[in-house]
Amino acid sequence: MGATRILGAVPGPKSQTWMARRQQAVPRGPYHATPIFAARAQGALLEDVDGNIFLDFAGGIGCLNVGHRAPEVLAAIQHQLQRFLHTCFHVAPYDVYIELAERLNRLAPGPSPKRTLLVNSGAEGIENAVKIARAATGRPGVVCFEDGFHGRTLLTLSLTSKVVPYKAGFGPYVPSIHRLPYGYCYRCAYDKTYPECALHCADRLENLFAREVDPGSVAAVVAEPVLGEGGFVVPPSDWLGRIQAICRRHGILLIADEVQTGFGRTGKLFAVEHAGIEPDLLVCAKSIAGGLPLAAVIGRAELMDAPGVGGLGGTFGGNPVSCAAALAVLDLLEPPELLAGAARIGQRFAARAAAWKERFNRLGDARGLGAMWALELVRDRSSRAPDKEATAKVHRAALERGLLLITAGTFGNVIRTLMPLSIPPEQLEEGLDILEAALDAGLA
């Protein structure tokens, strides 16, 4: 596959035919960021059924940090396919589950002895992390944050912040969930400015315990080190550490949701490494297995052992093919090259975004960490009113020019980028050029 190639109108006729069939066969609920149907993909490129070739800055919503069909991942999958596809870990356990758990225990931040549970998805990982926290503490409550996203199951949807489309019509939700504003400096809930604010937003956790919630009833605080669906919001570097310090004063566990931030996206294997902390429990998924379904809960050994035998598990959790793929992904990420690539992507994006802010008055904020970068579009910089319509125009203009993007943010006004960390420099530059042209078209 070569460079981007757009043969005509997007979507093309074959994608339109498949979409018509989709409308008849699939409920309306599953959303599509683009109207194209995939035919094949490799590295940072995706070809649709009409022969159009796109640069993929969506990455299957953050699942492809090592790129589409990395040869090392394919080889590991092929090797496991020759052995067996499934036995159920609870019936006949297998080596690759243990090898992956051992490796994740070693790589997870902090010196404490670790244990790892493998499951199918990020939402399932969060569900199990909360179960483990409740079993370990004997407490029911959970604190989460505004603009956070933790999944679509009943418990994780209770933790998720955005109402439409995720929560509308699906209540009632799980009780004993308490919510606070995130460290979202661009839209500070308290109209303060960092660092003069002295992390007022983090200290509101103590205020919650003083006025609304007995901290002795709270098992865990769940936090994303960088908001994912909430708009790639990077909190102050000391925010998460302050949250953890408050948790420890009250015997509350900190669950780090690294479903989107993990496996090199922010320039470190796990984003909590930037904050220099060891969370009590860490949930990771998405890019863990190079595009196959897998997730993990990694935690301090004594916490992970709190549930009794049979209290954790699932039929497909830790599928052997996914485990083999994950081991290959770690082979690619443990050497420094890809993590250094994330830093280079971030530096290049930051430089281009600084120039875009000079050109486009409706580009309110450009922010990121490593290769996890986003643009927040507003109607004007003084009011910071979200501009969802302009965001949709930019998104569409990028697609028509050969670039796959996805949006984010509670108000739908954020363009986020999830290109592979292995993207060649010339493809990165081409993608950024297309994004600039899309901004020019969408914000004109």
N, C-alpha and C positions, 0 to 999 in steps of 0.2 A: 504494500500500500504506500502510495506516495503522499504528497502534500494535500491540503484541502482541495476539494473539487465539488462544485455545485453545478449540476447539469441543467436545472430549470427551477420551477417553482417548488417551494418546500411547504408542505409535504408533496412528494411526487405521487403519481397515480397508484403505484403498488402500495405505498404506505396508506393512502386514502382507502383503498380496498380493504386492507387489513383492519383499519380503524372502523370501517362500517361493520365488519364481521365481529370486531371486539364489542361494539355497541349492542349487538344481538346476543352475545355469548356471556358477557361479563357484567356484573352490577356496575352502576354508575359510580359507586363509592371510590374505587381505586383511581387516583388522580394521575395525570400524565403531564410532566413538565414540558415535553415536546410532542409533536404529532407524528414523529418518524418511527419506523420500525427497523430494528437492527438486523443486519445480515451477518456481519463479521467485525472483529476488532483486533487490534494488535498495538501494544505499547500505549501511545497517547491518541491513537486514531480509531475512529469508528465509521464503518461504512453502512449505509442503510440499504433497504431492499431495492431502492431506485438507483443505486450506484453513486449517490452523493457521499463524499468523504468529509467527515467533521473532525476537528480537534476536540478532544473530550476533556473539558474542564469541569465536568460534573462527577466523574469517577464512580458512577453507580451510587451516588450520595455517599462518597467517602470510603468506598470499599476497595479501591484499586490504587493504593499508594505505590505499589510496585508495578503498576501498569496492567493493561489487558494482556492476559495469556503470557505472563513471564515464563520464559523457557524452563527455568529451574522449578517453577511451580508445576508446570505441565508434566515435567519428568517425574516429580514426586507423586503426582496424581496417577500417572500411568503405572508406576511401580506398585502403588497400593491397589490399583484396580486388578492387578494380576494376583493379588493375595486374597482379599475379600472386601465386600462392600459394607456389610453390616452383620453384627452379631448381637448388638445391644451390650453396652458396657456392664450392665447389671446381670447379664447371663453368662457371657464368656468375655472377660476383659481382654484388652490387647495392648501391645507395647507402645504404639504411637500416642495413645492417650497419656500414658505414664511419662513418656519422653517429653511431650509438650508441657505437661504440668510441671515436671522438674525444671524445665527451661524457663517457663514463666515465673516460677518461684524464685529462680536465680536472678532474673532480669528485673523483677518488680522493685520499685524504689524502697529503700530502707533496710536496716540490718535484721529486722525481726524474722524468725523462721516463718515460712509461708506454706499455705496449701492452696491448690487451685481446683475449682469445679468447672467443668466444661458443659456448656448448654448450647442452644441453637441460635439465639438472637440477643440483641442488646436489651430488649424489653424483658426477656426471660432472665437475663443476667441481673437486671435491677430488681426484678421480683425476688430472686433468690438472695440477693444481697440484703434486702429488707428482711426477709425471713431469717437469715442468719443473724442479723443485728438484733432482731426481736428475741430470738432464742438465746443469744449470748447475754443480753441485758435484762431480759424479763420485762421489757417495757414495750408499749404499743406505738408511741407517737413517732412521727417523722416530720422533719422540717425540710422544705425545699425552697426554690427561689422563683420569682417572677421571670418570665421569658424563657424559662427552662423547658426542655423537652426530654422526656425519659421513656417514651414508648406509647403504645396504643392498647395494651391490655388494661383491665379495669384498675389495677393498682397503679401501674405506670401512667395511665391517663389521669388518675387522681393527682399524680405528681406533676404532670405536664401543665403548662400555664396557658397556652393559647386556646381560646374557646372555639373559634371557627377557623378551620373545619373540624378540628380534632375532637372537641368535647361536646359540641352542640347535639342535644338529643340523646345522649348516652348515659346520663345520670340516673339515679344518685351515685355518688362516688364514695370511695373508701373513707371512713372517718379517721380522726386523729392525724390529719394532714394539716400542717401549718406552713404559711408562705410569707416570704420576705422579699423586698427588692434585691436584685443582684447588684454587683459592683459595675454598673453600666454608666460610665462617666459621661458619655455623650448625652444621655437622657437621665441624669441623676434624679432620683425620686425625691431628693431633699434639697434640690437647687443649690448644691454645693460644688466646689471645685477641688479636685485632687492636686497637690497633696495637702492644701490648707484644711481640707475636711477632716484630716486625721483618721480616715477610714470610718467615718460616721456610719456608713451603711453596714459595715461588718459589726459594729458595736450595737446596732439595733437588735442583734440576736439576743444580747443580754437584756435589752428592753422588753423583748417578747417574753423572756422567762420571768421578768419582774412583774409584768402586767397581765399576761394572757395565758401562759402555759407553764405548768409546773415542769421544770427541767427534769425532775425525777421520773416523769412519765414519758420522756423522749428517748427513743432507742438510737436514732441516727439523724444526721444532717446529710442530705444528698445534694451534691453540687457538681456541675461541670466546670473543669478548670478554665475552659473557654466555652462560651455558649455556642452551640451548634445551630440547630434550627432557629434559635432565638436571635441569630444575626451575627455570628462570629464575633461576639463581644469579648474583648480581652480585659479582664479586671486589673486593677493595680497589682503589681507583682507581690505585694505583701498582704493582699486581701485574703487569699485562701489560708495563709498561715495564721492570720488573726482569727478566722472562723475556727480553725482547728484548735487554737489555744482556748477559745471559749468552750468548745466541745469538751475538751479534756478537763476543764474545771468542773464540769457537771457529769462526768462519766458517760458522755454521749459519743457514739462512734461517727467517724467521718467516712462517708461513701463517696469516692471519686468516680463520676460517670465519665469514663474515657472512651465511650463508644465511638465518637467521631474524632476526638483529639488524639487517640492512641496510634501507635505504630508509625511514628516518625512525622506525622502531619505538622507538628509545631517545631520540628527541628531537634527534638529529643524523642527517645522511644516512647515515653509517657510525658504528657504535658505537666503533671505535678512536679516533675523534676525541675522545671523553671522556678517553682515556688520553694524548692528545697524541703519538701515535706514527705512524710510517709503516711499515706492514708491508711485507715484501719482496714478498709475493703476497697478494692479497685475493680471496676467493671470495664471490660474491653470487648470489642466486637468489630464489625465492619471490615477493616483492612487486615484483620488477623489472619485470614486464610486466602487472600488473593482473589476474592470473588465468590468463594463458597461459603455457605451458612455455618457460622461458628461464633461462639462468644465464650467469655471466661469471667469467673469471679475469682480474684486473687486476694487473699487476706491473711492476716496474722493467724498462725496455726491454731491457737487456743480459741479464737473466734470461729474459725471454719469448722472446728470439731464440736461446736455447741449443739447443732442439731443431731438427733439420734440416728442410728442406722436405719436407712430407708426414708429419712426425712428429706433428703435431697435426691434429685435424679430426674430421669425422663428417658423415653424409649430411644430417641435419636441423639441425645446430648453427647457431644464429643464424637461425632461420626468419624470413622477411621480415615476416610478419604479427605475430609476437611482437616483432620489433625495432621496428616501427611503434608497437605498444602501449607498449613501454618508453620510447620517446621522449616519448610523451604523458604517461606517469607522471612522468618527470623534469620536464616542463613544470609539473606540479602540485606537485612537491616542491621545486623550486629556489626559488620564492618562500617567504617565511618563515612563511606562515600555517599550513600543515599541520604543520610541525615545532613551531611554537608550540602547536598543538593537542595534539601528543603530550605536551608538558610539562604542559599544563592537565589532560589526562586523568590523568597520573601524580600530579599534586598532589591531584586530587579522590579518586583511588583511595587514596592514602596517608592522607588524612584519614579516609575511611570505614574503612579497615583498622585504623587506630589505635583507633577506637571498637570495632571487632569484637574486637580483642585484649583489650579490657577485658571484653567480654561472654562470649567463648568461650574456656574454658580449654584446649581442644584445638587452638586455632589457635596453633601453635608459632612460626611466623615469617611475616611479611609483608614482601616485598622487591620492589624493582623499579628500573628506570631508564627515564625517559621514560614511554611508554605500555606498557612491557613489565613487567607486574606479576604476582605470584603469591602464593598462600597455601599454606603447608605445614602439613598437619594431622598431629597426633601424638596418641598415647594419653594422655600426660600430659607436662607441660613439663619435669619433672625428668629423666625418662629419654629424652625426645625420640624414643621408639619410634614409627616411622611407622604411621599409621592408614589403610591402604588402603581398608578397609571403609567408614569414615566418609566418605572422599573420594568413593567411589562413590555413597554415599547423597546427598551434597550435589550431585554431578553430576546424578543422576537427579531430585532435587527441583527443580533449576533448570530442567531440560528440561520437566518437567511444568508449570512456571509460565511458560514461554515464553522461556527463555534458553538458547542454545547455548554450551556450554563444552567445553574439552578438558582432560584431566589430563596430568600430566608427572611427572618424577622417577624415579630408579632404583628407588624403592620404591613408585611409583604413588600417592603421597600428596600430590601438589601439584595445585592448581587454578590454571591459567594463563589469562590473558585476552589476546585478540588482536583487540579491536574495531577498526574502521576509525579512522584518525586524523581522518577527516572527520565522525565521528558527531556529530549535533546534541546540545547539552547536555541537552535533556529526555530523549532516548533513552539517553544515558549514565547519567543519574540513574535512569531506570526500570530499566535493567539492573543497576545496583548495588543498587537496592531488592530486585529479584528474587534477586540473589546473597545478600543479607542474609537474606531469608526462607528460602532454601535452606540456608544455614548453620544457621539456627534449627531447621529440620526435620531436617537430617542429623546435627546434633550434639546433639540433644535426648536 
